[in-house]
Amino acid sequence: MQNTTADKRQNIDYPVRQCSDMAELRHDIDRLDQTLVELLSIRQGYMEQAARIKQDRNRVRDESRVEDVVAKALHHATMVGAHPELVEKLYRQMIEWCITYEMTVFDGLDHDKD
């Protein structure tokens, strides 16, 4: 018997809770959105570290790494029941933003001091 998307969500740490009304559902979505924003902030912090660690601006964009990150996200999406098209679109857009941000941070650093 093949797992449904809902079945796959039971394999994650934060399965979808069954809500009894729209107020409860919206409250849960708002809490989830706060967590997503916090996780994005953490990811942004890693981009800041990457800008500091990399010694060459040309190494900020790494196409093989982009494809690796997207492939890993898509694999995980299939494991937990997330729609692959949604995950791929969000990840590609997020990665492009992160690359631009990392370049901006990189340009603001004095790499000769290291």
MMTF fields as JSON, N, C-alpha, C and O atoms, coordinates in Angstrom:
{
  "mmtfVersion": "1.0.0",
  "mmtfProducer": "UNKNOWN",
  "numBonds": 455,
  "numAtoms": 456,
  "numGroups": 114,
  "numChains": 1,
  "numModels": 1,
  "chainsPerModel": [1],
  "groupsPerChain": [114],
  "chainIdList": ["A"],
  "bondAtomList": [4, 2, 8, 6, 12, 10, 16, 14, 20, 18, 24, 22, 28, 26, 32, 30, 36, 34, 40, 38, 44, 42, 48, 46, 52, 50, 56, 54, 60, 58, 64, 62, 68, 66, 72, 70, 76, 74, 80, 78, 84, 82, 88, 86, 92, 90, 96, 94, 100, 98, 104, 102, 108, 106, 112, 110, 116, 114, 120, 118, 124, 122, 128, 126, 132, 130, 136, 134, 140, 138, 144, 142, 148, 146, 152, 150, 156, 154, 160, 158, 164, 162, 168, 166, 172, 170, 176, 174, 180, 178, 184, 182, 188, 186, 192, 190, 196, 194, 200, 198, 204, 202, 208, 206, 212, 210, 216, 214, 220, 218, 224, 222, 228, 226, 232, 230, 236, 234, 240, 238, 244, 242, 248, 246, 252, 250, 256, 254, 260, 258, 264, 262, 268, 266, 272, 270, 276, 274, 280, 278, 284, 282, 288, 286, 292, 290, 296, 294, 300, 298, 304, 302, 308, 306, 312, 310, 316, 314, 320, 318, 324, 322, 328, 326, 332, 330, 336, 334, 340, 338, 344, 342, 348, 346, 352, 350, 356, 354, 360, 358, 364, 362, 368, 366, 372, 370, 376, 374, 380, 378, 384, 382, 388, 386, 392, 390, 396, 394, 400, 398, 404, 402, 408, 406, 412, 410, 416, 414, 420, 418, 424, 422, 428, 426, 432, 430, 436, 434, 440, 438, 444, 442, 448, 446, 452, 450],
  "bondOrderList": [1, 1, 1, 1, 1, 1, 1, 1, 1, 1, 1, 1, 1, 1, 1, 1, 1, 1, 1, 1, 1, 1, 1, 1, 1, 1, 1, 1, 1, 1, 1, 1, 1, 1, 1, 1, 1, 1, 1, 1, 1, 1, 1, 1, 1, 1, 1, 1, 1, 1, 1, 1, 1, 1, 1, 1, 1, 1, 1, 1, 1, 1, 1, 1, 1, 1, 1, 1, 1, 1, 1, 1, 1, 1, 1, 1, 1, 1, 1, 1, 1, 1, 1, 1, 1, 1, 1, 1, 1, 1, 1, 1, 1, 1, 1, 1, 1, 1, 1, 1, 1, 1, 1, 1, 1, 1, 1, 1, 1, 1, 1, 1, 1],
  "groupList": [{"groupName": "MET", "atomNameList": ["N", "CA", "C", "O"], "elementList": ["N", "C", "C", "O"], "formalChargeList": [0, 0, 0, 0], "bondAtomList": [1, 0, 2, 1, 3, 2], "bondOrderList": [1, 1, 2], "singleLetterCode": "M", "chemCompType": "L-PEPTIDE LINKING"}, {"groupName": "GLN", "atomNameList": ["N", "CA", "C", "O"], "elementList": ["N", "C", "C", "O"], "formalChargeList": [0, 0, 0, 0], "bondAtomList": [1, 0, 2, 1, 3, 2], "bondOrderList": [1, 1, 2], "singleLetterCode": "Q", "chemCompType": "L-PEPTIDE LINKING"}, {"groupName": "ASN", "atomNameList": ["N", "CA", "C", "O"], "elementList": ["N", "C", "C", "O"], "formalChargeList": [0, 0, 0, 0], "bondAtomList": [1, 0, 2, 1, 3, 2], "bondOrderList": [1, 1, 2], "singleLetterCode": "N", "chemCompType": "L-PEPTIDE LINKING"}, {"groupName": "THR", "atomNameList": ["N", "CA", "C", "O"], "elementList": ["N", "C", "C", "O"], "formalChargeList": [0, 0, 0, 0], "bondAtomList": [1, 0, 2, 1, 3, 2], "bondOrderList": [1, 1, 2], "singleLetterCode": "T", "chemCompType": "L-PEPTIDE LINKING"}, {"groupName": "ALA", "atomNameList": ["N", "CA", "C", "O"], "elementList": ["N", "C", "C", "O"], "formalChargeList": [0, 0, 0, 0], "bondAtomList": [1, 0, 2, 1, 3, 2], "bondOrderList": [1, 1, 2], "singleLetterCode": "A", "chemCompType": "L-PEPTIDE LINKING"}, {"groupName": "ASP", "atomNameList": ["N", "CA", "C", "O"], "elementList": ["N", "C", "C", "O"], "formalChargeList": [0, 0, 0, 0], "bondAtomList": [1, 0, 2, 1, 3, 2], "bondOrderList": [1, 1, 2], "singleLetterCode": "D", "chemCompType": "L-PEPTIDE LINKING"}, {"groupName": "LYS", "atomNameList": ["N", "CA", "C", "O"], "elementList": ["N", "C", "C", "O"], "formalChargeList": [0, 0, 0, 0], "bondAtomList": [1, 0, 2, 1, 3, 2], "bondOrderList": [1, 1, 2], "singleLetterCode": "K", "chemCompType": "L-PEPTIDE LINKING"}, {"groupName": "ARG", "atomNameList": ["N", "CA", "C", "O"], "elementList": ["N", "C", "C", "O"], "formalChargeList": [0, 0, 0, 0], "bondAtomList": [1, 0, 2, 1, 3, 2], "bondOrderList": [1, 1, 2], "singleLetterCode": "R", "chemCompType": "L-PEPTIDE LINKING"}, {"groupName": "ILE", "atomNameList": ["N", "CA", "C", "O"], "elementList": ["N", "C", "C", "O"], "formalChargeList": [0, 0, 0, 0], "bondAtomList": [1, 0, 2, 1, 3, 2], "bondOrderList": [1, 1, 2], "singleLetterCode": "I", "chemCompType": "L-PEPTIDE LINKING"}, {"groupName": "TYR", "atomNameList": ["N", "CA", "C", "O"], "elementList": ["N", "C", "C", "O"], "formalChargeList": [0, 0, 0, 0], "bondAtomList": [1, 0, 2, 1, 3, 2], "bondOrderList": [1, 1, 2], "singleLetterCode": "Y", "chemCompType": "L-PEPTIDE LINKING"}, {"groupName": "PRO", "atomNameList": ["N", "CA", "C", "O"], "elementList": ["N", "C", "C", "O"], "formalChargeList": [0, 0, 0, 0], "bondAtomList": [1, 0, 2, 1, 3, 2], "bondOrderList": [1, 1, 2], "singleLetterCode": "P", "chemCompType": "L-PEPTIDE LINKING"}, {"groupName": "VAL", "atomNameList": ["N", "CA", "C", "O"], "elementList": ["N", "C", "C", "O"], "formalChargeList": [0, 0, 0, 0], "bondAtomList": [1, 0, 2, 1, 3, 2], "bondOrderList": [1, 1, 2], "singleLetterCode": "V", "chemCompType": "L-PEPTIDE LINKING"}, {"groupName": "CYS", "atomNameList": ["N", "CA", "C", "O"], "elementList": ["N", "C", "C", "O"], "formalChargeList": [0, 0, 0, 0], "bondAtomList": [1, 0, 2, 1, 3, 2], "bondOrderList": [1, 1, 2], "singleLetterCode": "C", "chemCompType": "L-PEPTIDE LINKING"}, {"groupName": "SER", "atomNameList": ["N", "CA", "C", "O"], "elementList": ["N", "C", "C", "O"], "formalChargeList": [0, 0, 0, 0], "bondAtomList": [1, 0, 2, 1, 3, 2], "bondOrderList": [1, 1, 2], "singleLetterCode": "S", "chemCompType": "L-PEPTIDE LINKING"}, {"groupName": "GLU", "atomNameList": ["N", "CA", "C", "O"], "elementList": ["N", "C", "C", "O"], "formalChargeList": [0, 0, 0, 0], "bondAtomList": [1, 0, 2, 1, 3, 2], "bondOrderList": [1, 1, 2], "singleLetterCode": "E", "chemCompType": "L-PEPTIDE LINKING"}, {"groupName": "LEU", "atomNameList": ["N", "CA", "C", "O"], "elementList": ["N", "C", "C", "O"], "formalChargeList": [0, 0, 0, 0], "bondAtomList": [1, 0, 2, 1, 3, 2], "bondOrderList": [1, 1, 2], "singleLetterCode": "L", "chemCompType": "L-PEPTIDE LINKING"}, {"groupName": "HIS", "atomNameList": ["N", "CA", "C", "O"], "elementList": ["N", "C", "C", "O"], "formalChargeList": [0, 0, 0, 0], "bondAtomList": [1, 0, 2, 1, 3, 2], "bondOrderList": [1, 1, 2], "singleLetterCode": "H", "chemCompType": "L-PEPTIDE LINKING"}, {"groupName": "GLY", "atomNameList": ["N", "CA", "C", "O"], "elementList": ["N", "C", "C", "O"], "formalChargeList": [0, 0, 0, 0], "bondAtomList": [1, 0, 2, 1, 3, 2], "bondOrderList": [1, 1, 2], "singleLetterCode": "G", "chemCompType": "PEPTIDE LINKING"}, {"groupName": "TRP", "atomNameList": ["N", "CA", "C", "O"], "elementList": ["N", "C", "C", "O"], "formalChargeList": [0, 0, 0, 0], "bondAtomList": [1, 0, 2, 1, 3, 2], "bondOrderList": [1, 1, 2], "singleLetterCode": "W", "chemCompType": "L-PEPTIDE LINKING"}, {"groupName": "PHE", "atomNameList": ["N", "CA", "C", "O"], "elementList": ["N", "C", "C", "O"], "formalChargeList": [0, 0, 0, 0], "bondAtomList": [1, 0, 2, 1, 3, 2], "bondOrderList": [1, 1, 2], "singleLetterCode": "F", "chemCompType": "L-PEPTIDE LINKING"}],
  "groupTypeList": [0, 1, 2, 3, 3, 4, 5, 6, 7, 1, 2, 8, 5, 9, 10, 11, 7, 1, 12, 13, 5, 0, 4, 14, 15, 7, 16, 5, 8, 5, 7, 15, 5, 1, 3, 15, 11, 14, 15, 15, 13, 8, 7, 1, 17, 9, 0, 14, 1, 4, 4, 7, 8, 6, 1, 5, 7, 2, 7, 11, 7, 5, 14, 13, 7, 11, 14, 5, 11, 11, 4, 6, 4, 15, 16, 16, 4, 3, 0, 11, 17, 4, 16, 10, 14, 15, 11, 14, 6, 15, 9, 7, 1, 0, 8, 14, 18, 12, 8, 3, 9, 14, 0, 3, 11, 19, 5, 17, 15, 5, 16, 5, 6, 5],
  "groupIdList": [1, 2, 3, 4, 5, 6, 7, 8, 9, 10, 11, 12, 13, 14, 15, 16, 17, 18, 19, 20, 21, 22, 23, 24, 25, 26, 27, 28, 29, 30, 31, 32, 33, 34, 35, 36, 37, 38, 39, 40, 41, 42, 43, 44, 45, 46, 47, 48, 49, 50, 51, 52, 53, 54, 55, 56, 57, 58, 59, 60, 61, 62, 63, 64, 65, 66, 67, 68, 69, 70, 71, 72, 73, 74, 75, 76, 77, 78, 79, 80, 81, 82, 83, 84, 85, 86, 87, 88, 89, 90, 91, 92, 93, 94, 95, 96, 97, 98, 99, 100, 101, 102, 103, 104, 105, 106, 107, 108, 109, 110, 111, 112, 113, 114],
  "secStructList": [7, 7, 7, 7, 2, 2, 2, 2, 2, 6, 6, 1, 1, 1, 7, 7, 7, 7, 7, 1, 1, 2, 2, 2, 2, 2, 2, 2, 2, 2, 2, 2, 2, 2, 2, 2, 2, 2, 2, 2, 2, 2, 2, 2, 2, 2, 2, 2, 2, 2, 2, 2, 2, 7, 1, 7, 4, 4, 4, 1, 7, 7, 2, 2, 2, 2, 2, 2, 2, 2, 2, 2, 2, 2, 2, 2, 2, 2, 2, 2, 6, 7, 7, 2, 2, 2, 2, 2, 2, 2, 2, 2, 2, 2, 2, 2, 2, 2, 2, 2, 2, 2, 2, 2, 2, 2, 2, 2, 1, 7, 6, 6, 7, 7],
  "xCoordList": [0.838, 0.0, 0.882, 1.809, 0.608, 1.413, 1.033, -0.146, 2.056, 1.795, 1.171, 1.586, 0.18, -0.374, 0.463, 1.285, 0.252, 0.964, 0.717, 1.658, -0.525, -0.854, -0.138, 0.306, -0.027, 0.694, 2.165, 2.741, 2.764, 4.172, 4.409, 5.465, 3.444, 3.607, 3.701, 4.191, 3.248, 3.336, 4.779, 5.08, 5.675, 7.079, 7.934, 9.146, 7.341, 8.112, 7.857, 6.877, 8.748, 8.662, 7.439, 6.992, 6.889, 5.773, 4.614, 4.316, 3.958, 2.863, 1.716, 1.571, 0.914, -0.239, -1.221, -1.646, -1.564, -2.54, -3.936, -4.153, -4.857, -6.244, -6.91, -7.01, -7.36, -7.997, -9.517, -10.053, -10.186, -11.641, -12.365, -13.546, -11.665, -12.301, -11.233, -10.036, -11.68, -10.752, -9.876, -8.715, -10.402, -9.598, -8.406, -7.286, -8.647, -7.587, -6.583, -5.372, -7.089, -6.231, -5.344, -4.14, -5.938, -5.166, -4.126, -3.021, -4.472, -3.509, -2.308, -1.162, -2.575, -1.485, -0.634, 0.591, -1.272, -0.516, 0.347, 1.505, -0.198, 0.586, 1.803, 2.889, 1.636, 2.765, 3.798, 5.001, 3.329, 4.227, 4.981, 6.182, 4.289, 4.943, 6.036, 7.094, 5.794, 6.828, 8.058, 9.188, 7.841, 8.949, 9.701, 10.932, 8.976, 9.626, 10.503, 11.626, 9.995, 10.771, 12.021, 13.094, 11.891, 13.058, 14.091, 15.289, 13.642, 14.562, 15.232, 16.411, 14.481, 15.074, 16.14, 17.169, 15.902, 16.893, 18.168, 19.274, 18.013, 19.173, 19.924, 21.153, 19.2, 19.844, 20.591, 21.692, 19.999, 20.654, 21.971, 22.96, 21.987, 23.221, 24.321, 25.497, 23.943, 24.935, 25.465, 26.632, 24.616, 25.084, 26.106, 27.084, 25.873, 26.824, 28.17, 29.227, 28.122, 29.363, 30.066, 31.29, 29.292, 29.881, 30.598, 31.677, 30.0, 30.632, 31.965, 32.914, 32.025, 33.258, 34.315, 35.503, 33.88, 34.808, 35.381, 36.565, 34.55, 35.011, 35.965, 35.693, 37.06, 38.074, 37.992, 38.742, 37.083, 36.969, 35.489, 34.691, 35.124, 33.721, 33.177, 31.984, 34.034, 33.6, 33.163, 32.537, 33.485, 33.084, 31.731, 31.21, 31.156, 29.855, 28.797, 28.032, 28.749, 27.807, 28.494, 29.541, 27.885, 28.413, 27.254, 26.463, 27.162, 26.018, 25.864, 24.743, 26.968, 26.841, 26.254, 25.495, 26.596, 26.03, 24.544, 23.742, 24.175, 22.758, 21.959, 20.934, 22.431, 21.709, 21.698, 20.713, 22.778, 22.842, 21.81, 21.111, 21.713, 20.75, 19.327, 18.499, 19.039, 17.696, 17.374, 16.271, 18.317, 18.085, 17.811, 16.915, 18.565, 18.348, 16.984, 16.284, 16.602, 15.293, 14.172, 13.182, 14.325, 13.304, 13.198, 12.099, 14.315, 14.299, 13.56, 12.713, 13.892, 13.228, 11.74, 10.911, 11.404, 9.997, 9.21, 8.099, 9.784, 9.074, 8.95, 8.003, 9.907, 9.867, 8.792, 8.23, 8.511, 7.595, 6.27, 5.448, 6.053, 4.77, 4.602, 3.47, 5.694, 5.602, 5.54, 6.154, 4.806, 4.659, 6.001, 6.511, 6.582, 7.906, 7.985, 9.013, 6.917, 6.951, 7.055, 7.81, 6.306, 6.37, 7.772, 8.346, 8.315, 9.634, 10.697, 11.539, 10.672, 11.689, 11.61, 12.633, 10.406, 10.26, 10.721, 11.457, 10.3, 10.709, 12.225, 12.86, 12.792, 14.232, 15.047, 16.028, 14.661, 15.433, 15.352, 16.351, 14.194, 14.065, 14.847, 15.532, 14.751, 15.484, 16.989, 17.711, 17.463, 18.895, 19.377, 20.444, 18.622, 19.026, 19.109, 20.046, 18.126, 18.169, 19.409, 20.101, 19.689, 20.832, 22.155, 23.06, 22.269, 23.493, 23.687, 24.788, 22.621, 22.697, 23.066, 23.904, 22.444, 22.727, 24.182, 24.878, 24.622, 25.997, 26.999, 28.017, 26.718, 27.615, 27.647, 28.707, 26.488, 26.433, 27.244, 27.995, 27.099, 27.874, 29.354, 30.189, 29.684, 31.072, 31.704, 32.818, 30.988, 31.505, 31.74, 32.567, 31.022, 31.166, 32.274, 32.568, 32.888, 33.935, 35.325, 35.526, 36.26, 37.658, 38.351, 38.823, 38.414, 38.978, 40.492, 41.083, 41.127, 42.579, 43.042, 44.213, 42.12, 42.496, 42.706, 43.454, 42.075, 42.148, 43.466, 43.647],
  "yCoordList": [-1.187, 0.0, 1.25, 1.351, 2.18, 3.387, 4.427, 4.62, 5.105, 6.169, 7.378, 7.773, 7.958, 9.207, 10.352, 10.153, 11.55, 12.718, 12.901, 13.159, 12.772, 12.93, 11.878, 12.172, 10.658, 9.61, 9.979, 9.756, 10.541, 10.91, 12.003, 12.035, 12.892, 13.972, 13.447, 14.148, 12.248, 11.677, 11.336, 11.087, 11.321, 10.984, 12.19, 12.046, 13.372, 14.556, 14.955, 14.533, 15.77, 16.173, 17.022, 17.063, 17.704, 18.612, 18.25, 19.001, 17.126, 16.746, 17.759, 18.48, 17.796, 18.689, 18.266, 17.113, 19.221, 18.971, 19.19, 20.129, 18.363, 18.519, 19.627, 19.535, 20.664, 21.815, 21.662, 21.033, 22.243, 22.115, 23.294, 23.186, 24.431, 25.585, 26.472, 26.245, 27.48, 28.347, 29.179, 29.434, 29.602, 30.39, 29.565, 30.069, 28.329, 27.434, 27.178, 27.202, 26.936, 26.698, 27.915, 27.771, 29.114, 30.333, 30.575, 31.036, 30.268, 30.397, 29.484, 29.901, 28.247, 27.3, 27.754, 27.636, 28.269, 28.773, 29.955, 30.045, 30.868, 32.013, 31.561, 32.118, 30.567, 30.029, 29.397, 29.587, 28.655, 28.031, 29.097, 28.96, 30.157, 31.242, 31.899, 32.246, 32.074, 32.63, 31.73, 32.216, 30.439, 29.488, 29.536, 29.501, 29.615, 29.707, 30.959, 30.898, 32.084, 33.325, 33.193, 33.659, 32.569, 32.352, 31.471, 31.738, 30.442, 29.568, 30.3, 30.079, 31.175, 31.984, 32.918, 33.14, 33.46, 34.321, 33.539, 34.048, 32.318, 31.465, 31.187, 31.251, 30.88, 30.621, 31.865, 31.764, 33.029, 34.285, 34.441, 34.913, 34.054, 34.109, 33.237, 33.6, 32.103, 31.248, 31.89, 31.705, 32.645, 33.354, 34.423, 34.648, 35.073, 36.074, 35.418, 35.975, 34.236, 33.509, 33.088, 33.17, 32.64, 32.212, 33.376, 33.202, 34.556, 35.74, 36.042, 36.488, 35.8, 36.045, 34.976, 35.282, 33.741, 32.623, 32.593, 32.314, 32.878, 32.829, 33.988, 35.124, 33.704, 34.718, 35.274, 36.182, 34.73, 35.147, 35.341, 34.417, 36.538, 36.846, 35.897, 35.592, 35.434, 34.513, 33.163, 32.38, 32.878, 31.601, 31.692, 30.689, 32.918, 33.066, 32.256, 31.52, 32.388, 31.586, 30.283, 30.28, 29.19, 27.859, 27.03, 26.477, 26.949, 26.288, 24.828, 24.341, 24.138, 22.738, 22.651, 21.728, 23.598, 23.628, 23.986, 23.419, 24.915, 25.263, 24.011, 23.723, 23.278, 22.077, 21.007, 20.283, 20.901, 19.941, 20.28, 19.392, 21.553, 21.983, 21.728, 21.225, 22.07, 21.856, 20.364, 19.956, 19.559, 18.104, 17.529, 16.7, 17.955, 17.465, 17.903, 17.122, 19.145, 19.642, 18.863, 18.516, 18.586, 17.819, 16.392, 15.854, 15.798, 14.44, 14.438, 13.582, 15.407, 15.479, 15.764, 15.232, 16.601, 16.903, 15.631, 15.455, 14.749, 13.506, 12.604, 11.826, 12.712, 11.872, 12.336, 11.524, 13.634, 14.168, 14.662, 15.213, 14.474, 14.812, 16.259, 16.715, 17.005, 18.382, 18.352, 17.493, 19.282, 19.317, 19.722, 20.799, 18.886, 19.164, 20.469, 21.146, 20.828, 22.068, 23.277, 24.211, 23.256, 24.33, 24.42, 25.505, 23.293, 23.268, 23.767, 24.583, 23.298, 23.722, 25.224, 25.909, 25.734, 27.171, 28.01, 28.981, 27.649, 28.408, 28.345, 29.36, 27.161, 27.016, 27.776, 28.432, 27.7, 28.432, 29.942, 30.646, 30.431, 31.858, 32.238, 33.261, 31.432, 31.702, 31.677, 32.536, 30.714, 30.603, 31.824, 32.358, 32.272, 33.465, 34.679, 35.471, 34.827, 35.936, 35.814, 36.803, 34.602, 34.377, 34.691, 35.262, 34.329, 34.622, 36.128, 36.635, 36.841, 38.297, 38.911, 39.81, 38.429, 38.928, 38.637, 39.506, 37.423, 37.051, 37.925, 38.324, 38.222, 39.107, 40.506, 41.126, 40.998, 42.319, 42.318, 43.257, 41.277, 41.176, 41.05, 41.718, 40.203, 39.999, 41.337, 41.65, 42.12, 43.398, 44.389, 45.293, 44.222, 45.118, 44.733, 45.478, 43.584, 43.108, 43.466, 43.615, 43.596, 43.803, 42.442, 42.033, 41.748, 40.405, 40.383, 39.317, 41.538, 41.587, 41.463, 41.172, 41.684, 41.609, 40.178, 39.952, 39.214, 37.813, 37.16, 35.989],
  "zCoordList": [0.0, 0.0, 0.0, 0.804, -0.877, -1.03, 0.022, 0.317, 0.593, 1.565, 0.886, -0.203, 1.531, 1.049, 1.602, 2.497, 1.069, 1.563, 3.051, 3.801, 3.494, 4.915, 5.761, 6.871, 5.244, 5.975, 6.156, 7.221, 5.117, 5.187, 6.227, 6.859, 6.408, 7.383, 8.809, 9.695, 9.037, 10.376, 10.738, 11.906, 9.749, 9.974, 10.359, 10.518, 10.515, 10.843, 12.288, 12.901, 12.815, 14.216, 14.529, 15.676, 13.519, 13.743, 12.825, 11.896, 13.059, 12.173, 12.249, 13.236, 11.197, 11.149, 12.239, 12.306, 13.079, 14.143, 13.583, 12.817, 13.942, 13.491, 14.297, 15.521, 13.619, 14.263, 14.196, 13.284, 15.168, 15.219, 14.579, 14.251, 14.394, 13.765, 13.122, 13.297, 12.381, 11.653, 12.586, 12.267, 13.717, 14.66, 15.153, 15.226, 15.481, 15.939, 14.807, 15.028, 13.613, 12.461, 12.186, 11.973, 12.191, 11.928, 13.012, 12.725, 14.242, 15.335, 15.091, 15.255, 14.703, 14.435, 13.253, 13.288, 12.214, 11.054, 11.471, 11.063, 12.282, 12.748, 13.557, 13.398, 14.413, 15.187, 14.256, 14.434, 13.279, 12.312, 11.52, 11.287, 11.105, 10.369, 11.212, 10.686, 12.503, 13.384, 13.407, 13.363, 13.475, 13.476, 12.15, 12.135, 11.042, 9.73, 9.644, 9.143, 10.129, 10.091, 10.963, 10.58, 12.117, 12.976, 12.271, 12.353, 11.592, 10.866, 9.709, 9.432, 9.03, 7.961, 8.525, 7.889, 9.707, 10.346, 10.654, 10.471, 11.115, 11.387, 10.091, 10.061, 9.026, 7.727, 7.256, 6.714, 7.46, 7.089, 7.846, 7.283, 9.097, 9.88, 9.285, 9.326, 8.739, 8.078, 6.802, 6.457, 6.093, 4.891, 5.282, 4.568, 6.415, 6.905, 7.23, 6.934, 7.837, 8.123, 6.844, 6.744, 5.869, 4.596, 3.925, 3.359, 3.986, 3.381, 4.063, 3.418, 5.354, 6.1, 5.802, 5.704, 5.661, 5.472, 4.061, 3.874, 3.077, 1.683, 1.418, 1.807, 0.769, 0.49, -0.926, -1.284, -1.729, -3.121, -3.453, -3.296, -3.911, -4.233, -5.3, -5.306, -6.193, -7.248, -6.699, -7.413, -5.436, -4.833, -4.13, -3.641, -4.081, -3.422, -4.162, -3.54, -5.475, -6.269, -6.659, -7.306, -6.251, -6.538, -7.082, -6.318, -8.409, -9.042, -8.622, -8.47, -8.435, -8.016, -6.609, -6.313, -5.745, -4.396, -4.454, -3.711, -5.324, -5.485, -5.843, -5.225, -6.834, -7.269, -6.187, -6.044, -5.426, -4.328, -3.252, -2.764, -2.881, -1.86, -2.336, -1.577, -3.586, -4.13, -4.173, -3.807, -4.611, -4.681, -3.299, -3.141, -2.306, -0.935, -0.42, 0.225, -0.7, -0.266, -0.939, -0.296, -2.232, -2.956, -2.427, -2.293, -2.135, -1.565, -0.232, 0.022, 0.61, 1.915, 1.739, 2.477, 0.764, 0.498, 0.205, 0.704, -0.601, -0.926, 0.297, 0.41, 1.204, 2.408, 3.399, 4.134, 3.416, 4.428, 3.851, 4.583, 2.555, 1.965, 1.565, 1.404, 1.396, 0.907, -0.617, -1.251, -1.197, -2.646, -3.264, -2.955, -4.126, -4.677, -5.473, -5.443, -6.18, -6.951, -6.014, -6.285, -4.926, -3.939, -3.344, -3.26, -2.938, -2.313, -3.284, -2.908, -4.508, -5.467, -5.745, -5.749, -5.974, -6.261, -5.076, -5.252, -3.887, -2.699, -2.494, -2.21, -2.637, -2.414, -3.441, -3.09, -4.689, -5.713, -5.479, -5.631, -5.117, -4.847, -3.59, -3.573, -2.549, -1.317, -1.56, -1.053, -2.318, -2.598, -3.368, -3.064, -4.348, -5.103, -4.189, -4.287, -3.295, -2.346, -1.467, -1.225, -0.988, -0.11, -0.814, -0.204, -2.069, -2.825, -2.943, -2.728, -3.284, -3.391, -2.044, -1.975, -0.985, 0.36, 0.746, 1.271, 0.484, 0.818, 0.069, 0.634, -1.191, -1.956, -1.338, -1.257, -0.904, -0.262, 1.021, 1.283, 1.82, 3.063, 2.725, 3.336, 1.759, 1.351, 0.961, 1.382, 0.159, -0.322, 0.823, 0.702, 1.919, 3.053, 4.018, 4.953, 3.806, 4.699, 4.156, 2.951, 5.079, 4.698, 4.755, 5.816, 3.634, 3.595, 3.696, 3.872, 3.587, 3.713, 5.144, 5.389, 6.131, 7.532, 7.997, 8.948, 7.361, 7.814, 7.567, 7.903]
}
